[in-house]
């Protein structure tokens, strides 16, 4: 028997709303619900403790075993069949907890079908077994709390599942009342067509619970373009003007990085929830002030770490979480090529913060997510060899080390004519690597003839090659495709957090730690590659 009290935070869940069961240890209706997860056979003494825990307002998830009469009496269900590990399709019941979730989803696990054995048990989800829907998840209200029983025996897989994880987490709440409110989202710094303003507008338009209501930009032409894209949008000429708009609940800051912190403070004090484009700020001190201001004003602040939802990164994360690589001790990532850097503010140190703040905001965040924490020391070496018209460096190598010896390296270059792998990850059991594949589309257009368009090399997800040592066979290699596209993962999570009380996928403290690493890296590079100890 295994019982886990207060599961550690695990915001993996493949980039979607958090399905971490500890998220239910949040205040709802003035109570605090602690979750206990139970696998294996129960004895009478522990069942009595679990019953008392539930009656006092706690919640219990039981992966019920066949023939466990003690668990049957606690959960009010019996196991009717034990089915093999394969892909099963689970149908969510017509319950409030199923709001904003797909109605039927696959999961690969051993399966035990259930049958209610008490009148106070309700079936929450079923699985189709040879065209017959069998109960798979059941709920029993007990005192002020709940007992949730599951026939999906692989609890780790259930926890990480992008639909079933949040569904189970909601079932474990003593009360769950979905909000029908629609939140008004606005963008400060709408930008050019196809830029971040358009992206957030499109995402809000296509995400239940969000509506795109306003945009601010110092360029009147860009506000005109925004209204052409979104006819009902209200235009503003400044963040201050937008902050006074009562229809705006969420303000997205999409300005150059040097303005992020100041605008965030103004908007938070005006009562808006705030989403900041990466990087969160240019200094850890500014990030800390933003977080403190959000707490003082009871507002949410988060960072649009959109690359957490890249489908190749989701595949990397899944392989690591499953243990396919063993214990990972080295992560290397790369972005770049040999071409003139961006001539806009992205390459101006005083506005962007420096080269490491651009793609480094994504890659360092990836590495933190894969390792589960920020490093304890960093060193950054830089080169300015070719491009003399920008204040950003031509190439940087950021080395990070953790207290237990694990390491990671992020490289960014505008002078690397043969691209390094996007991912190179070494573990005690296997090595994983993925190479960029720039997309080129060709067509023949009447009146124009041959037309070619090449997309940025970092936009297309990469296939991953996994090489594993297997005794006498030596190395066995396999190809892993990117994960399924999660859609508007960030925006769905934002709405779920604000409307349903679910955990943020991107907690501001995580982005603050990224900023701390970037700030130290920038300093190290300016000092010729000094080693800097971090205290996070």
C-alpha positions as CSV (number, residue, x, y, z in Angstrom):
1,X,0.0,0.0,0.0
2,X,1.2,3.5,-0.9
3,X,-0.3,6.6,0.4
4,X,0.9,10.1,-0.6
5,X,-0.1,13.1,1.6
6,X,0.4,16.5,0.1
7,X,1.8,15.5,-3.3
8,X,4.7,17.7,-4.4
9,X,3.9,20.3,-7.0
10,X,4.3,18.8,-10.5
11,X,3.2,21.3,-13.1
12,X,4.1,19.1,-16.0
13,X,0.7,18.1,-17.4
14,X,2.1,18.6,-21.0
15,X,1.6,22.3,-21.0
16,X,-2.0,22.6,-20.1
17,X,-3.9,23.5,-16.9
18,X,-2.3,22.1,-13.9
19,X,-3.6,18.6,-12.9
20,X,-1.3,18.5,-9.8
21,X,-3.5,17.0,-7.1
22,X,-1.8,19.2,-4.5
23,X,-3.6,22.1,-6.2
24,X,-6.7,21.1,-4.3
25,X,-4.9,22.3,-1.1
26,X,-6.3,25.7,-1.9
27,X,-8.9,27.7,-0.1
28,X,-12.4,27.2,-1.5
29,X,-15.4,28.6,0.4
30,X,-13.3,29.3,3.4
31,X,-12.0,25.7,3.9
32,X,-8.7,24.1,3.1
33,X,-8.8,20.6,1.5
34,X,-5.7,18.4,1.7
35,X,-5.6,15.5,-0.7
36,X,-4.4,12.0,0.1
37,X,-3.7,9.7,-2.8
38,X,-3.9,5.9,-2.1
39,X,-2.6,3.0,-4.1
40,X,-2.5,-0.6,-3.1
41,X,-4.6,-2.5,-0.5
42,X,-6.1,-0.7,2.5
43,X,-6.3,-1.9,6.1
44,X,-9.1,-1.0,8.5
45,X,-7.0,1.4,10.6
46,X,-5.9,3.5,7.7
47,X,-9.4,3.4,6.1
48,X,-10.7,4.8,9.4
49,X,-8.2,7.6,9.3
50,X,-9.1,8.4,5.6
51,X,-12.8,8.5,6.5
52,X,-12.2,10.9,9.3
53,X,-10.0,13.0,7.0
54,X,-12.8,13.2,4.4
55,X,-15.5,14.0,7.0
56,X,-13.4,16.9,8.3
57,X,-13.2,18.4,4.8
58,X,-10.3,16.6,3.2
59,X,-10.3,14.6,-0.1
60,X,-9.0,11.2,-0.9
61,X,-8.2,9.6,-4.3
62,X,-8.2,5.8,-4.3
63,X,-6.8,3.7,-7.1
64,X,-9.0,0.8,-6.0
65,X,-7.7,-2.8,-6.1
66,X,-9.8,-5.8,-7.0
67,X,-10.9,-7.8,-3.9
68,X,-10.2,-5.0,-1.5
69,X,-13.2,-5.1,0.8
70,X,-11.9,-2.4,3.0
71,X,-11.5,0.0,0.1
72,X,-14.9,-1.1,-1.2
73,X,-16.6,0.0,2.0
74,X,-14.7,3.3,2.1
75,X,-15.3,4.2,-1.6
76,X,-18.7,2.6,-2.0
77,X,-17.6,0.8,-5.3
78,X,-16.5,-2.6,-6.3
79,X,-14.1,-3.7,-9.1
80,X,-16.0,-5.7,-11.7
81,X,-13.2,-6.4,-14.2
82,X,-9.4,-6.1,-14.5
83,X,-8.4,-5.1,-18.0
84,X,-5.0,-5.0,-19.6
85,X,-2.7,-2.0,-20.3
86,X,-3.7,-0.4,-23.6
87,X,-5.3,2.8,-24.8
88,X,-8.8,3.3,-23.4
89,X,-11.2,6.1,-24.2
90,X,-12.7,7.8,-21.1
91,X,-16.0,9.8,-21.3
92,X,-16.5,12.5,-18.7
93,X,-19.9,12.7,-17.1
94,X,-22.3,15.6,-17.5
95,X,-21.0,17.3,-14.3
96,X,-19.8,20.9,-13.5
97,X,-16.3,19.6,-13.1
98,X,-16.2,18.7,-16.9
99,X,-16.6,22.4,-17.9
100,X,-14.0,23.6,-20.5
101,X,-12.7,20.0,-20.9
102,X,-12.9,17.6,-23.8
103,X,-15.8,15.2,-23.3
104,X,-14.0,12.0,-24.4
105,X,-10.2,11.4,-24.2
106,X,-7.8,8.5,-24.6
107,X,-5.4,7.3,-21.8
108,X,-3.0,4.4,-21.8
109,X,-3.2,2.5,-18.5
110,X,-4.3,-0.7,-16.8
111,X,-8.0,-0.4,-16.3
112,X,-10.4,-1.7,-13.6
113,X,-14.1,-1.2,-14.3
114,X,-16.2,-0.2,-11.3
115,X,-19.7,-0.6,-10.0
116,X,-21.3,1.6,-7.4
117,X,-22.1,-0.4,-4.2
118,X,-23.8,2.4,-2.2
119,X,-26.6,4.9,-2.9
120,X,-24.5,8.0,-2.2
121,X,-22.0,7.2,-5.0
122,X,-22.2,8.9,-8.4
123,X,-20.4,7.9,-11.5
124,X,-18.2,10.7,-12.8
125,X,-16.6,9.0,-15.9
126,X,-17.0,5.9,-18.0
127,X,-14.9,3.9,-20.4
128,X,-16.2,2.2,-23.5
129,X,-15.4,-1.6,-23.3
130,X,-16.7,-3.4,-26.4
131,X,-19.4,-0.8,-27.0
132,X,-20.5,-0.9,-23.4
133,X,-19.8,2.1,-21.1
134,X,-18.4,0.9,-17.8
135,X,-17.9,3.2,-14.8
136,X,-14.3,4.3,-14.4
137,X,-14.3,7.2,-11.9
138,X,-16.8,7.5,-9.0
139,X,-17.3,10.1,-6.3
140,X,-18.7,9.7,-2.8
141,X,-19.4,12.7,-0.6
142,X,-18.4,12.1,3.0
143,X,-19.0,14.7,5.5
144,X,-17.5,17.9,4.3
145,X,-15.1,16.1,1.9
146,X,-15.0,13.6,-0.9
147,X,-13.7,10.2,-1.7
148,X,-12.9,9.8,-5.4
149,X,-12.2,6.2,-6.7
150,X,-10.5,5.5,-10.0
151,X,-10.2,2.4,-12.1
152,X,-7.3,4.0,-14.0
153,X,-4.6,2.3,-12.0
154,X,-1.6,4.3,-13.2
155,X,-2.0,7.4,-11.0
156,X,1.1,9.1,-12.3
157,X,-0.3,9.0,-15.9
158,X,-3.7,10.1,-14.6
159,X,-2.1,13.1,-12.8
160,X,-0.2,14.2,-15.9
161,X,-3.1,13.8,-18.3
162,X,-4.1,17.1,-19.8
163,X,-7.8,16.4,-19.4
164,X,-8.3,13.8,-16.8
165,X,-5.8,15.3,-14.4
166,X,-7.7,18.6,-14.1
167,X,-11.0,16.7,-14.0
168,X,-9.9,14.5,-11.1
169,X,-8.4,17.6,-9.4
170,X,-11.8,19.3,-9.6
171,X,-13.6,16.2,-8.3
172,X,-11.4,16.3,-5.3
173,X,-12.6,19.7,-4.3
174,X,-15.3,19.6,-1.6
175,X,-17.2,22.2,-3.7
176,X,-16.8,23.1,-7.4
177,X,-18.8,26.0,-8.8
178,X,-17.8,26.9,-12.4
179,X,-17.9,30.6,-13.3
180,X,-19.8,31.7,-16.4
181,X,-18.1,35.1,-16.4
182,X,-16.3,36.3,-19.5
183,X,-13.1,38.2,-18.8
184,X,-12.0,41.2,-21.0
185,X,-8.4,40.9,-22.2
186,X,-6.4,43.8,-23.7
187,X,-2.9,44.2,-25.1
188,X,-0.5,47.1,-24.3
189,X,1.8,47.3,-27.3
190,X,-0.3,45.8,-30.1
191,X,2.6,45.8,-32.5
192,X,2.7,45.1,-36.3
193,X,0.4,42.7,-38.1
194,X,1.1,39.1,-37.1
195,X,2.8,40.2,-33.9
196,X,2.0,39.5,-30.3
197,X,-1.0,41.8,-30.2
198,X,-2.7,39.8,-33.0
199,X,-1.7,36.5,-31.4
200,X,-3.2,37.4,-28.0
201,X,-6.3,38.8,-29.7
202,X,-6.8,35.6,-31.7
203,X,-6.2,33.4,-28.6
204,X,-8.7,35.4,-26.5
205,X,-11.3,35.2,-29.3
206,X,-10.9,31.4,-29.5
207,X,-10.7,30.7,-25.7
208,X,-13.9,30.2,-23.7
209,X,-14.1,32.7,-20.9
210,X,-12.0,35.4,-22.6
211,X,-12.9,38.2,-24.9
212,X,-10.5,40.6,-26.7
213,X,-11.8,44.1,-25.8
214,X,-9.0,46.7,-26.1
215,X,-5.5,47.5,-27.3
216,X,-3.0,50.3,-26.7
217,X,-0.2,51.4,-28.9
218,X,1.6,54.7,-29.4
219,X,1.2,54.3,-33.1
220,X,-2.2,55.3,-34.4
221,X,-1.7,53.2,-37.5
222,X,-1.3,50.0,-35.4
223,X,-4.5,50.8,-33.5
224,X,-6.3,51.2,-36.9
225,X,-4.9,47.8,-37.9
226,X,-6.0,46.3,-34.7
227,X,-9.6,47.5,-35.2
228,X,-9.4,46.0,-38.7
229,X,-8.4,42.7,-37.2
230,X,-10.9,42.9,-34.4
231,X,-13.8,45.4,-35.2
232,X,-15.2,45.6,-31.7
233,X,-11.9,46.5,-30.1
234,X,-11.5,49.8,-28.2
235,X,-8.2,51.6,-29.0
236,X,-6.0,53.5,-26.5
237,X,-2.9,55.6,-27.1
238,X,-1.2,54.6,-23.8
239,X,-1.1,52.0,-21.1
240,X,-2.4,54.6,-18.6
241,X,-5.5,55.2,-20.7
242,X,-6.1,51.4,-21.1
243,X,-5.7,51.0,-17.3
244,X,-8.8,53.2,-16.8
245,X,-10.9,51.0,-19.0
246,X,-13.4,49.2,-16.8
247,X,-14.0,46.5,-19.4
248,X,-10.4,45.3,-19.2
249,X,-9.9,42.6,-16.6
250,X,-6.5,41.2,-18.0
251,X,-3.8,43.4,-19.5
252,X,-1.1,41.7,-21.6
253,X,2.2,43.7,-21.8
254,X,3.7,43.2,-25.2
255,X,6.1,46.2,-25.2
256,X,9.9,46.1,-25.4
257,X,11.3,44.5,-22.2
258,X,12.7,47.7,-20.7
259,X,9.1,48.9,-20.2
260,X,7.7,45.6,-18.8
261,X,8.1,46.2,-15.0
262,X,6.9,49.8,-14.9
263,X,3.8,49.0,-16.9
264,X,3.0,45.9,-14.8
265,X,3.2,48.0,-11.6
266,X,0.8,50.6,-13.0
267,X,-1.7,48.0,-14.3
268,X,-1.7,45.9,-11.2
269,X,-2.3,49.0,-9.0
270,X,-5.2,49.8,-11.4
271,X,-6.8,46.5,-10.5
272,X,-5.9,44.5,-13.6
273,X,-4.6,41.0,-13.8
274,X,-1.4,41.2,-15.8
275,X,0.3,38.9,-18.3
276,X,3.8,39.9,-19.2
277,X,5.6,38.9,-22.4
278,X,9.0,37.4,-21.7
279,X,11.3,38.4,-20.2
280,X,9.3,39.3,-17.1
281,X,11.8,42.1,-16.3
282,X,15.5,42.9,-16.8
283,X,16.4,42.6,-13.1
284,X,15.4,40.2,-10.3
285,X,14.7,43.2,-8.1
286,X,12.1,44.5,-10.6
287,X,10.5,41.1,-10.9
288,X,10.3,40.8,-7.1
289,X,8.6,44.2,-6.9
290,X,6.0,43.1,-9.6
291,X,5.2,39.9,-7.6
292,X,4.9,41.8,-4.4
293,X,2.6,44.4,-6.0
294,X,0.4,41.7,-7.4
295,X,0.0,40.1,-4.0
296,X,-0.7,43.4,-2.3
297,X,-3.4,44.2,-4.8
298,X,-4.8,40.6,-4.9
299,X,-4.2,40.3,-8.6
300,X,-2.7,37.6,-10.8
301,X,0.6,38.2,-12.6
302,X,2.1,35.6,-15.0
303,X,4.4,35.5,-18.0
304,X,3.6,34.3,-21.5
305,X,6.2,31.6,-21.6
306,X,4.6,30.3,-24.8
307,X,7.4,27.9,-25.7
308,X,6.4,25.6,-22.8
309,X,3.6,24.5,-25.2
310,X,5.9,23.8,-28.2
311,X,5.1,20.3,-29.2
312,X,8.7,19.0,-29.4
313,X,9.4,20.4,-25.9
314,X,6.3,18.6,-24.6
315,X,7.7,15.4,-26.0
316,X,11.1,16.0,-24.4
317,X,9.4,16.6,-21.1
318,X,7.2,13.5,-21.3
319,X,10.2,11.3,-22.1
320,X,12.1,12.7,-19.1
321,X,9.1,12.3,-16.7
322,X,8.6,8.7,-17.8
323,X,12.2,8.0,-17.0
324,X,13.2,6.9,-20.5
325,X,16.5,8.7,-20.3
326,X,17.3,7.6,-16.7
327,X,18.8,10.3,-14.5
328,X,19.4,13.3,-16.8
329,X,22.7,15.1,-16.0
330,X,23.4,17.3,-19.1
331,X,21.1,19.4,-21.2
332,X,22.2,21.5,-24.2
333,X,20.0,23.7,-26.3
334,X,20.8,26.0,-29.2
335,X,19.2,28.6,-31.4
336,X,20.7,30.6,-34.3
337,X,22.5,30.6,-37.6
338,X,24.7,32.8,-39.7
339,X,22.7,35.9,-40.7
340,X,22.4,39.6,-39.8
341,X,20.6,39.9,-36.4
342,X,17.4,41.7,-36.1
343,X,17.8,45.5,-36.7
344,X,14.9,46.5,-34.4
345,X,15.0,47.0,-30.7
346,X,15.7,43.3,-30.2
347,X,19.4,43.9,-30.9
348,X,19.7,47.1,-28.7
349,X,21.1,46.2,-25.3
350,X,19.5,49.1,-23.5
351,X,16.0,48.2,-24.6
352,X,16.1,44.4,-24.9
353,X,18.4,43.8,-21.9
354,X,20.9,42.1,-24.2
355,X,21.0,39.0,-26.4
356,X,20.6,36.5,-23.6
357,X,17.2,38.0,-22.7
358,X,15.6,37.1,-26.1
359,X,15.7,33.4,-26.8
360,X,17.4,32.8,-23.5
361,X,14.1,33.6,-21.8
362,X,12.6,30.6,-23.4
363,X,15.5,28.2,-23.3
364,X,16.5,28.9,-19.7
365,X,12.8,28.4,-18.7
366,X,12.8,25.1,-20.6
367,X,15.9,23.9,-18.7
368,X,14.4,25.0,-15.4
369,X,11.3,23.1,-16.1
370,X,13.1,19.9,-17.1
371,X,15.4,20.0,-14.1
372,X,12.7,21.3,-11.7
373,X,14.7,24.2,-10.4
374,X,17.1,27.1,-11.2
375,X,20.9,26.5,-11.1
376,X,23.2,27.4,-8.3
377,X,25.9,28.9,-10.5
378,X,26.2,30.4,-14.0
379,X,29.0,31.5,-16.4
380,X,28.5,33.2,-19.8
381,X,31.0,33.7,-22.5
382,X,30.3,36.0,-25.4
383,X,31.7,37.1,-28.8
384,X,31.3,40.1,-31.0
385,X,33.2,39.1,-34.1
386,X,31.1,40.1,-37.2
387,X,28.1,42.3,-36.7
388,X,29.3,45.7,-35.5
389,X,26.1,47.7,-36.0
390,X,24.2,46.3,-33.1
391,X,24.9,46.4,-29.3
392,X,24.0,42.8,-28.8
393,X,26.8,40.2,-28.9
394,X,27.1,37.9,-32.0
395,X,27.3,34.7,-29.9
396,X,26.8,33.6,-26.3
397,X,27.3,30.4,-24.4
398,X,25.5,30.2,-21.0
399,X,26.7,27.4,-18.8
400,X,24.6,26.5,-15.7
401,X,25.4,24.1,-12.9
402,X,23.2,22.6,-10.1
403,X,24.3,21.8,-6.6
404,X,24.2,18.1,-7.3
405,X,26.5,18.4,-10.3
406,X,23.9,18.5,-13.1
407,X,24.7,21.0,-15.9
408,X,23.1,22.7,-18.9
409,X,24.3,24.9,-21.7
410,X,22.3,27.4,-23.8
411,X,23.9,28.7,-26.9
412,X,22.7,31.5,-29.2
413,X,24.5,32.6,-32.3
414,X,24.3,34.8,-35.3
415,X,27.6,33.5,-36.7
416,X,27.0,29.7,-36.7
417,X,26.7,28.6,-40.3
418,X,26.0,24.9,-39.4
419,X,23.4,24.8,-36.7
420,X,23.9,22.8,-33.6
421,X,21.1,20.5,-32.4
422,X,18.1,22.2,-30.9
423,X,18.1,19.7,-28.1
424,X,21.0,17.4,-26.9
425,X,20.1,15.7,-23.6
426,X,22.1,13.0,-21.8
427,X,20.9,10.7,-19.1
428,X,22.2,7.6,-17.4
429,X,20.1,5.3,-19.7
430,X,19.8,7.2,-23.0
431,X,20.7,10.3,-25.0
432,X,18.1,12.4,-26.8
433,X,18.7,14.8,-29.7
434,X,16.6,16.9,-32.1
435,X,17.8,18.9,-35.1
436,X,16.2,22.0,-36.6
437,X,14.3,21.6,-39.9
438,X,13.7,25.0,-41.5
439,X,10.4,25.2,-43.4
440,X,10.4,26.3,-47.0
441,X,7.1,26.6,-48.9
442,X,7.2,26.8,-52.7
443,X,4.3,27.7,-55.1
444,X,3.7,29.1,-58.6
445,X,1.4,32.1,-58.4
446,X,-0.4,33.3,-61.6
447,X,1.2,36.5,-62.7
448,X,4.1,36.2,-60.3
449,X,5.5,32.8,-61.2
450,X,7.7,31.0,-58.7
451,X,7.3,32.2,-55.1
452,X,9.3,30.9,-52.2
453,X,8.9,31.6,-48.5
454,X,11.2,30.4,-45.7
455,X,9.9,30.4,-42.1
456,X,12.2,31.0,-39.1
457,X,14.1,27.9,-38.3
458,X,12.8,27.7,-34.7
459,X,9.1,27.6,-35.6
460,X,8.8,24.0,-36.8
461,X,8.8,21.4,-34.1
462,X,11.6,18.8,-34.4
463,X,11.6,15.0,-34.4
464,X,13.6,13.6,-31.6
465,X,16.2,10.7,-31.8
466,X,16.5,8.5,-28.7
467,X,19.6,6.3,-28.4
468,X,19.6,3.8,-25.6
469,X,22.2,1.3,-24.6
470,X,20.9,-2.3,-24.3
471,X,23.6,-4.8,-23.3
472,X,24.6,-7.1,-26.1
473,X,22.6,-5.2,-28.7
474,X,24.6,-2.0,-28.1
475,X,22.7,1.1,-29.0
476,X,19.1,0.9,-30.0
477,X,17.7,4.1,-31.6
478,X,14.1,5.2,-32.1
479,X,12.4,8.3,-33.4
480,X,9.9,10.2,-31.2
481,X,7.5,12.6,-32.9
482,X,6.4,15.9,-31.3
483,X,3.4,15.7,-28.9
484,X,-0.1,16.5,-30.1
485,X,-0.8,20.3,-30.4
486,X,-2.3,21.6,-27.1
487,X,-4.0,24.5,-28.8
488,X,-4.1,27.8,-26.8
489,X,-2.5,26.1,-23.8
490,X,-1.4,29.3,-22.0
491,X,-4.6,31.2,-22.5
492,X,-6.8,28.2,-21.5
493,X,-4.8,27.9,-18.3
494,X,-5.1,31.6,-17.6
495,X,-8.9,31.4,-17.9
496,X,-9.0,28.2,-15.8
497,X,-7.0,29.9,-13.1
498,X,-9.1,33.1,-13.0
499,X,-12.5,31.5,-13.5
500,X,-12.1,28.1,-11.8
501,X,-9.4,28.7,-9.3
502,X,-6.9,26.3,-10.8
503,X,-3.1,26.5,-10.6
504,X,-1.2,28.8,-12.9
505,X,0.9,26.9,-15.4
506,X,3.5,29.7,-15.3
507,X,3.9,30.9,-11.8
508,X,5.6,34.3,-11.5
509,X,8.3,33.1,-9.2
510,X,9.5,30.7,-11.9
511,X,9.8,33.6,-14.4
512,X,11.5,35.7,-11.7
513,X,14.1,32.9,-11.3
514,X,14.7,32.9,-15.1
515,X,15.3,36.6,-14.9
516,X,17.8,36.1,-12.1
517,X,19.8,33.7,-14.3
518,X,19.6,36.0,-17.3
519,X,20.7,39.0,-15.3
520,X,23.7,37.0,-13.9
521,X,24.5,35.7,-17.4
522,X,24.5,39.2,-18.9
523,X,26.8,40.4,-16.1
524,X,29.1,37.4,-16.5
525,X,29.4,38.0,-20.2
526,X,30.2,41.7,-19.7
527,X,32.9,40.7,-17.2
528,X,34.6,38.3,-19.6
529,X,33.0,35.1,-18.3
530,X,33.1,35.3,-14.5
531,X,31.5,32.5,-12.5
532,X,28.5,33.8,-10.6
533,X,26.9,32.0,-7.6
534,X,23.2,32.3,-7.4
535,X,21.1,32.4,-4.2
536,X,17.5,31.6,-5.3
